[in-house]
């Protein structure tokens, strides 16, 4: 709320080419308690003075040599971003009253002016101006807080999903006929870090996964979640893309390179087991608190098996993903292994991209 003290401390500028008028207004305003009253007899100075001091109210004479009050108001419009002119016009010509209001002035008083009327109009306009400024501050604060909230939302949800939730809160679930899922697990991480303090373990994981985050963002993929020392990403959700398998392959190769840049304690090296699978998935957001975007289905389960039963330093894919990538990537046949509830699965190790043949 705006207090009487706020009003009395607000900045006021008197603009009049007649010194007697300036002195009279200054004496009157200071006499009733206003503490921040300035004046000028030169209208050319008003714009610069307002830029420097941002007065809450300008008492502006219209008839002045060199630059009249209408020209001053036009200049003030360029300074005030919201086009609010904190101007109380002083005029001796009644036919100018309507024109002053059209020009943006908030009120006017006629010469010769009545001091009691001036006091009331000044008080009222200052209160309105301060309330206007306070409203703008509150609005800016709300906008800033909304941006923070949206930023936090985008940290846990894809942009497309965040927009859907804002427009239509509730369960979001979509079927995708084809996507590619990747799990990357830090091999032997518990043993390698067993002698470290808990805070150091978390700091190390944060360093590694933050580097992974940067790679995923650069490749335009979707980080789904971390599960302990495992990292899960997807391509083709929430926005379908025809190259989802190839995009995940590039991510897998980049992750294997990235992990080599991070040293394990005791002089040992970190390595990743990476598993990839391609197929239909269901993706969406469930729950009302601590929600996150997730992916479900047998395609996800198989990708997890590809990682769990994989080998350190290798990228294991099943036949479905291999079929989509074999024209552009090099593979090593790993053979078949048994997976509970799935039987024997044919798998391959992704080794790298095939060299591009020169067209000679």
N, C-alpha and C positions, 0 to 999 in steps of 0.2 A: 504493500500500500504506500501511497505518496503522503508524506507527513507535511505539516506546516513548515517545519525546519527545512525539508527538501526544497520546498517552493521558495523560501526566502534566500536560500543559498544558490539558486539557479542563476546561470549567467544571462545578463541582459545587456543589449547594445542599443544605445540611443543614436539615431542618425538624423541630424537636422542642420541646415546651414545657418540657422539663426541661434546665436549663442544664448540669447535670453531663454529660448525654448529649451535648449539643452540643460541649462542650469536649473530651470524650474522643474523639469522632469527628474533630473538627478536628485534634487533636494527632496522632492516628493517621495521618490522610491526609497531613498535611504532613510527618510523620516519614518517610514512604516516598517523598516527592518530589513530591506533587501541589502545583501552584503556584497554582491558581485555585479556592480553596475559600471559599464564602460560607455564611452561616447566618442563620436567623431563628427566633425562638420564637413568631412570630405567623402562624398558617396563613392568615389573611386577606391577608397580604402576598405570598403565593407566586405568585399568578397575574400580578400586575403585575411582580414581579421576573423571572419567566420571560419575559414579553413583552419586557422590556428586555434581558435577557441571554441568553436561549435556552440554558439549561444543557444540557450533554450528559447529566447524570444528577442526579436529585433523590432524596436519601435522606429518605423521608417516614414520620414517625410516624403511626400511625392514631388513637390516643386522645389528642385535644387538645380543650380547651374552646373553645366558640364555633363551631368548624368542624372536623369530623374529616377524616381522610385520604381517605375515600371521596368527600366533597364536593369536596375539592381536586382529586382525579383527574377528576371530572366537569367541573370548570372547565378543567382542562388539555386535555381533549378538544376544547374549542371553540377553543383556541389552536393546537393542532397540526393542520395541514390534513390530514395523512395518518393522523391518529388514533393515531400512535405515541406512547406515553407513556413517557418516559425515567425511569421511577420504580422505585426499590428500596424496598420497604415494610419498615419496622421495626415489629414487633408483638410484644406479650407474650401474645397470645391465639391459640393454635394453631388454634382453630376458624375464625379469620378468613383463614387462608392461602388456601383455595380461593376465597373471595369476592374476595380482593385480585387474584388472577390473572384471574378473570372480569371484574373492573372495569378491567383493562388494564395492571396493574403487570407489569413484566417479571421480577421476582424478589422474594424476601422473605428477611429474616433475623429470627431470634427473639431476644427479650430474655430474659435477659441475653445479649448477643451476644459471640461469640468474635471477637477482633480479627483473627486470621489468616483466619477465614472471611470477614469483612467485606472485607479487602483483596482476596481472590481474586474475590469476587462483584462488587466495584466495578470491578476491572480488566477482568473479562470483559464486564460490561455496557457499560463505556465503549468497549471495542473493537468490540462489536456496534453500538453507537449510531453511532460514527464511520464504520464501514463502511456503515451504512444511509444516513448523510448523503452519503457519497462516491458511493454508488450513485445516489442521487437527483440529485446534481450531474451525473454522467455521463449519466443518462437525459435530464435537461433539456438538456444539451449536444447529445445526439444529436437530440432533438426540434427544437432550434433550427437545427441544421445541415440537418435534413431539410426544414424550412420554407424555408431559403435555397435548397436544391436545387430544391424544388418551385417557388419563385418564379422561379428561373432557367429552369426548364423551361417555365413559363407565359409567359415572355418570348419564347420561340421557337415554342411550340406552342399551339394552341387548347386550352381546358380539357378538352373532350370527348376530344380526341386524347391529351392528356397522361394522362388517366385510363385510356384504353385501353392505352397503352404501359406504364403501371405494372402493370396487371393481366395484360397479355399482350405482352411484348416481341417485336419482330420487325417485319416489313413490314405496314404498314396501307395498304390501297387500297380505295376505295369508288367506285362509279358513281353519279353524280347526273344524273337525266334532264334537269334544268333548273337553271341557276344563271346569275348575271350577273357578268361580269368587267370590271374597270376598270384601264386603264393611264393614268398621268398623267406626262408628261415635261416637264421644265423646258426650255423653248425657248431655244436658243442659250446654254445655261449655260456651256459651255466658253469661248466668246468673251467672255462677260460677266465671267468670273472669271479670265481668263488672266493678269492682272497681279497676282493675289493670291498670298500665300504659301500653301503646301499646308495648313498648320494652319488658316489662316483659311477656306479653301475648305471643309474638313471641318466646321469650326465652323458655317459658314453653312448647309451642308446639314443638319447636325444640328438647327439651329434650325427650319428649314422642315419637315423630316420629323417632328420631334417635335410640331409644331403639327398636322400631318396625322394623326399617331397619336392625338392627343386627339380630333380630329373623328371618326375611325373608331371609336374606343372609345365615344364618346357615341352614335353611331348604331347601335351593336351589330353592326358589320360585322367582317370578318376581313382584317387586313393579311396579305398573303401574303409579300411581300419588297420590297426595293429593289434595283434593278439600275442601278448608276451613279447617274445623276441622274433615274431613272424610279422610280415608286412604283406598286405593284400591290395592289389589294384585290379582295375577292370577297364576294358575298352569296349565301346558299343553301347554303354549305358552311362547316364540316362539319355544321351543322344546317340542314336544309331550312327554307325560309320562303316563303310564297306571294307576298310582296311584294318579292322579291329585286330585280327590275328597278327598282321605284320607290325602294327603299332606296339603290341605287347612283346613281340620278338625283339624289337629294337630296345624296348625298356629293359628286358631281361639281360641283353648283352651290356647295356649301359650300367645296370646294377652290379653286374659281375666286375666290371672295371672299377666302379666306385668303391666297392668294398675293399679292393686292394689298396686303397689310399688310407685306410684306417688300421692302425696297429693294435693288436691284442696285447694284453699284459704278458710279461715273461718272455718277450721276444717271439712269440708264436704269431701266426697270421690268421686273420678271420677268413672264413669262406662261407658261401651261401649255397643252400640247396634251393633250387627254383623249380617249381612245377607249374605247368600251363595246361589249360584245357579250353576247348571251344565247343559251344553248343547253346541251347536255349536256357534262359534264366528268368527268374522273377525278381524284380528289384523294386524297392520302395522304402517308405518310412512308416513305422508303426509306433504306437504309444503316444503319450501326452507329455512325458517328462524325460529329459536326457535322451531324446530321440536321435537317431542317426540314420543315414542312408545305408542300406545293406542289400545284399544279393543272395538269393537262395536257389536251390535246385541241385540235381544230380551233376550238372556241369561244374558247379562249385565244389561239390564233394570230391569229384574226380581230380580236379585241379589240386585240392588239398592232398589227396593220395599221391599225386605226382611229386609233390614236394616232400611229403613225409617219407616216402620210399625212394627218394632220389639219392643222389650222391653228392658229397661236398664238392663245390666248384663246378657243378654241372647244371644244365638246364634241361629238365626232362619234360617231354610232351607226349601225349598219346596219339593214336592214329588219326583222330579227327583234325587236330591242329597240324600234324605233319602233312596231311593231304593239302591243306591250304597254303603251306609255306614251302613245300619241297622244290618248287620251281625257282625260288629266289634265295633259299638258304641251304647251308650244308648241314647234314645230319649224320649221326652215328647210330646204327641199329643196336639197341640195347637188348632186344629180345622180348620175352614175355615174363610177367610175374603175376602172382596170384594176389588179388585184392578181395577181402571179405565182402560178400554180397554182390560182387561184380565178376568174379571168376578171373580167368587169365586175360591180362591187358597187354597189348602190343605197345611198346614204348620206344622212344628215340631220344637221343641227346642232341640238342641244338648246338652247333659248333660255331656258326657265324654266317655272314652273308656271302653268297656266291660272288666271285669276282665278275665285274661287268666286262663282257666281251667287246672288244673293239670292233667297229663296223668298217672293216677294210675290204 
